[in-house]
Amino acid sequence: MRLSFANWRKMELPWKASRPWAAYRAVCMDTGEPGGETAGPQRGPLRKTPDELSSTENAQCVHALMWRETDVATVSELVSQAERLFEGAEDILEAVQGGPVEWWDVVEAGVVRYQVWLYGVDSGVVFEAGTTKQVAHVAQFALWCEEDLRLWKALAVAHRELKAGCPESDLARMAFNAAVRCPHCDRLNEIWIDAFDDWVICSGCGQGFDAAKSGRGS
Ligand SMILES: [Zn+2]
């Protein structure tokens, strides 16, 4: 599985001000020109407003931001009704409001296989293309894809290329390395390989194991 990220898009949401997370974001992020449209070989993101989203983009973004089923269909409705939708979960709302929303297609051999949505500085969701079926998520900058180690590694390799080619994106600030637990000593091994070899030599006990069979990151 050879994946790459394509079609960088970005959107600012008209939340009411969220000062703690704006400060967190300022610490985490570079404060250079947003998007870097004019610098370097990589063009900046396609910028959209909530009114310009397709129905699929609306569905995926609402799903990513809410983490549950809701009675709203569009991002505009979510923003305007945020206080009601996040009632009792104001801390989550604060986190969601932490930064712009950025999203990408994940392409394999010219075919879009997944979309990844990032929001709230350090969070995100990976969906099967065109659906709200979640296959992985991003929490505290880290990708988690415990159910499919090969997908995790393919995303990690694609992400390393993205970091080199498009360092000013929010996606480049995430950490997509795959990690599996050794079945012999329980040590968490990070997998940074380019080759799609499932055999891992544990950095703790030195024994080998098949990551695809025992692989669980958490
Ligand atoms: Zn071990």
Residues whose N, C-alpha, C, O or C-beta is under 5 A from the ligand:
A	BS01	ZN	C182 H184 C185 D186 R187 C202 G204 C205 G206
